[in-house]
Amino acid sequence: MSPLGINLGVLAQPLGVDPSWFISIWDTSNTSADSSASNQVKLPLTSAGTYNFTVDWGDGNTDIITAWNQTQVTHTYATEGTYTITCKPNAPGQMKGFAFANTGDRLKFLDVVQFGGLQLVPTQGQTFRGCENFIGASISDVLDTTGVTNMVRMYQGCTLYNGPVNFDTSSVTDMSYMFLLATNFNQPINFNTSSVTNMAAMFYLAASFNQPINFNTSSVTNMAAMFYLATNFNSTITFSDTSSVTIMNNMFREATNFNQPINFNTSSVLSMSSMFQQATNFNQPVNFNTSSVTNMSSMFRMATNFNQPINFNTSSVLSMNSMFQEATNFNSTITFSDTSSVTNMSYMFNKATSFNQPINFDTSSVTNMAAMFQQATNFNSTITFSDTSSVTDMFAMFNNANSFNQPINFDTSSVTNMNRMFINATNFNQAVNFNTSSVTDMTFMFSFARNFNQPVNFNTSSVTSMGFMFWEATNFNQPVNFNTSSVTTMAGMFQQATSFDQNISAWVIDQVSNFLNFMVGATLSTANYDDLLIAWAAQAPLNPSATSIDFGGSKYTSTNPTVVTARDTLVTHFASFADGGAA
């Protein structure tokens, strides 16, 4: 009994059936948007086909088919239901061309009893694509694929199919997407793949597949996403020769059960991006020749079990962004021969929570280090970067790297973004001798960096945002002689910075549009607060968009008329004004 409730056992080839007949089973009621009516069947013939056969529709009616688009390729039954259709060639080679290509009556096609003389157009591909109800349980012979070069998407979307695939593949050059979304398929594959050049996404989303692979891959150039989301796959892989393969990106991505040795010749591979991303069980040596690889982005991202030494020739690599992101078990040595061409290291160790190895990279070409060590909570090793003069983005670089407290001697002359650079880096307290002349954003830069208390002699002439810069940096109390002439937001800048008490009266604040919660939970000395009131009131009129300011517990000298007048000026400007009142 099939999953569709059809007793396919009785449909096996009866004695005396001509071996050239193509016998298949259809259910007319399984309609779709572009199918024939619920009491019809339309044969999936193709314009490139050759036809001269008699079709017995299984209801006592027959037609002779000589053209792919003649009216008789669609048959109307008296009642909808399940029918056995027999196509009988009138001469050899006259039943050539059969492909659903995710269209027509693909849902009506249930199974094959006998392929007989059915042949495929060699370059057609997509033979059974979209046949969601095709089971393959009754097949009694082998599909004639002689001369076929294209098997692209052959079983794509055949979600019930688990039949044999023991046909001739000696001429096939393209097997890409062959079993995509064939979620029930798990049969042995003994293919002659000596001519195949493309195996991209061959088993993509073939969620049940788990058979040994032994392929001649001497001609293959593309293995991208080959086992992507083949979540049950964990069988041996024997590839004769992968020296021609140039693309392996996403190859084992989210193949969550896979953990087999992989002895690949990768000398020609250009891309390994996301190769093992979310291959959560994988932990095998990766002794790859990576001399040609240009992209390693997300290579081990979320490969949560992986912890093998890395010794790669990286002389051609351009991108390493997210390479070990969320590889939570990874803490092995990294030996990169040469990283001088790498431009992107953003998120490289983001959430690599076990990682704590010394870093010694040539960073002369790197432009992006955003979130490089973000939430690398165990990381506290030395960082040696040859040259960071090209880096423009250090956004969240040490965000939540709460063990980190190492010297950082960076050339930051080109950096424009330091937003969240040390937020929640709770242990960090090292000198930050940065050239910040190009920086525009320092939002949250030291927020919750509770141990930080180092001089910040920054050129801030280009900075527009200092919002929450020292929020809850509870130990910080250093002079902040900033050029604030371009700053537009200081919201929460010293909120809960409980140790901070410096004179910031020299700041230019007439462009600031947002002071919300400026110093909530913090307190300036009366002397520093008095100076601030007088200097800031003198800059009136202030930005009319700045409607709220809070100086926390700071108290003013009520006996000093100049201070009182200055405070009144600010109280008048801000719709919401708060401080600690009179001293």
Secondary structure as UniProt FT lines:
FT   TURN            3..4
FT   HELIX           8..11
FT   TURN            15..16
FT   TURN            19..20
FT   STRAND          22..27
FT   TURN            28..29
FT   TURN            33..34
FT   TURN            38..39
FT   STRAND          40..42
FT   TURN            47..48
FT   STRAND          50..51
FT   STRAND          53..56
FT   STRAND          62..65
FT   TURN            68..69
FT   HELIX           71..73
FT   STRAND          74..76
FT   STRAND          82..89
FT   TURN            92..93
FT   STRAND          95..96
FT   TURN            101..102
FT   TURN            104..108
FT   STRAND          109..114
FT   TURN            116..117
FT   TURN            122..124
FT   TURN            127..130
FT   TURN            132..133
FT   TURN            146..147
FT   TURN            152..157
FT   TURN            159..160
FT   TURN            170..171
FT   TURN            176..181
FT   TURN            183..184
FT   TURN            194..195
FT   TURN            200..205
FT   TURN            207..208
FT   STRAND          213..215
FT   TURN            218..219
FT   TURN            224..229
FT   TURN            231..232
FT   STRAND          237..239
FT   TURN            243..244
FT   TURN            249..254
FT   TURN            256..257
FT   TURN            267..268
FT   TURN            273..278
FT   TURN            280..281
FT   TURN            291..292
FT   TURN            297..302
FT   TURN            304..305
FT   STRAND          310..312
FT   TURN            315..316
FT   TURN            321..326
FT   TURN            328..329
FT   STRAND          334..336
FT   TURN            340..341
FT   TURN            346..351
FT   TURN            353..354
FT   STRAND          359..361
FT   TURN            364..365
FT   TURN            370..375
FT   TURN            377..378
FT   STRAND          383..385
FT   TURN            389..390
FT   TURN            395..400
FT   TURN            402..403
FT   TURN            413..414
FT   TURN            419..424
FT   TURN            426..427
FT   TURN            437..438
FT   TURN            443..448
FT   TURN            450..451
FT   TURN            461..462
FT   TURN            467..472
FT   TURN            474..475
FT   TURN            485..486
FT   TURN            491..496
FT   TURN            498..499
FT   TURN            505..506
FT   TURN            510..511
FT   STRAND          514..515
FT   TURN            516..521
FT   HELIX           526..537
FT   TURN            538..539
FT   TURN            544..545
FT   STRAND          548..550
FT   TURN            552..553
FT   TURN            558..559
FT   HELIX           561..573
FT   STRAND          576..578
//
